[in-house]
């Protein structure tokens, strides 16, 4: 079980300013969460395969197709800075 002093200490470490009412509320809520986790720990899962999700999810993607954009000038005009026919971006590498 978690007590109010532990919630207060964690809040200080996380640099959270909690009111006494919030400390009491979080103590109750965190206690409930820890009780639930303890209940889950009592389950026999020896015959359950490890998973990362409760349901199977597949990534739905499309094939990338190269298509030239018809209005190149509109894209260049929307850039914050341009240099000729190119976007001008900040230098990110040092020569040193």
C-alpha positions as CSV (number, residue, x, y, z in Angstrom):
1,X,0.0,0.0,0.0
2,X,1.2,3.5,-0.7
3,X,0.8,6.3,1.8
4,X,0.5,10.0,1.6
5,X,4.2,10.6,2.6
6,X,5.3,8.5,-0.4
7,X,3.0,10.5,-2.8
8,X,4.4,13.7,-1.3
9,X,8.0,12.5,-1.9
10,X,7.3,11.4,-5.5
11,X,5.6,14.7,-6.2
12,X,8.6,16.6,-4.9
13,X,11.0,14.5,-7.0
14,X,8.7,15.1,-10.1
15,X,8.6,18.8,-9.2
16,X,4.8,18.8,-8.9
17,X,3.0,21.1,-6.6
18,X,0.1,19.2,-5.1
19,X,-2.4,20.5,-2.7
20,X,-3.1,18.4,0.4
21,X,-6.4,17.4,-1.2
22,X,-4.6,16.3,-4.4
23,X,-2.1,14.3,-2.3
24,X,-5.0,12.5,-0.6
25,X,-6.8,11.9,-3.9
26,X,-3.6,10.5,-5.6
27,X,-2.8,8.4,-2.5
28,X,-6.2,6.7,-2.9
29,X,-6.0,6.4,-6.7
30,X,-2.4,5.0,-6.7
31,X,-3.4,2.6,-3.9
32,X,-6.2,1.3,-6.0
33,X,-3.9,0.9,-9.0
34,X,-1.3,-1.0,-7.0
35,X,-4.0,-3.2,-5.5
36,X,-5.2,-4.1,-9.0
37,X,-1.7,-4.8,-10.2
38,X,-1.3,-7.1,-7.2
39,X,-4.5,-8.9,-8.2
40,X,-3.1,-9.4,-11.7
41,X,0.1,-10.8,-10.3
42,X,-1.9,-13.6,-8.6
43,X,-3.2,-14.9,-11.9
44,X,-1.8,-18.1,-13.4
45,X,-0.5,-17.0,-16.8
46,X,1.9,-19.9,-17.4
47,X,0.0,-21.1,-20.4
48,X,-0.5,-17.6,-21.9
49,X,1.8,-16.6,-24.7
50,X,3.4,-13.1,-24.2
51,X,1.9,-10.4,-26.3
52,X,2.3,-6.7,-26.7
53,X,-1.3,-6.1,-27.5
54,X,-4.6,-7.6,-26.5
55,X,-5.7,-7.9,-30.1
56,X,-3.7,-8.5,-33.3
57,X,-3.1,-5.3,-35.2
58,X,-1.6,-5.1,-38.6
59,X,-0.1,-1.9,-40.1
60,X,-2.2,-0.8,-43.1
61,X,0.2,1.0,-45.5
62,X,0.1,1.9,-49.1
63,X,2.9,1.6,-51.7
64,X,4.8,4.8,-52.2
65,X,4.5,6.1,-55.7
66,X,6.7,8.9,-57.0
67,X,4.5,11.6,-58.5
68,X,5.7,15.0,-59.5
69,X,3.7,17.9,-58.1
70,X,2.3,20.0,-60.8
71,X,2.6,23.4,-59.1
72,X,6.2,23.6,-58.0
73,X,6.1,27.4,-57.8
74,X,3.2,27.2,-55.2
75,X,5.3,24.9,-53.0
76,X,8.3,27.2,-53.2
77,X,6.2,30.3,-52.5
78,X,4.8,28.7,-49.3
79,X,8.3,28.1,-47.9
80,X,9.6,30.5,-45.2
81,X,12.8,31.0,-47.3
82,X,13.9,30.0,-50.7
83,X,17.0,30.3,-52.8
84,X,16.4,30.1,-56.5
85,X,14.5,26.9,-57.2
86,X,15.3,25.4,-53.8
87,X,14.1,25.6,-50.2
88,X,16.6,27.4,-48.0
89,X,17.1,25.6,-44.6
90,X,19.3,26.3,-41.6
91,X,22.8,24.8,-41.6
92,X,22.9,21.8,-39.3
93,X,26.4,20.5,-39.7
94,X,29.7,22.1,-38.6
95,X,32.7,21.9,-40.8
96,X,35.0,21.6,-37.8
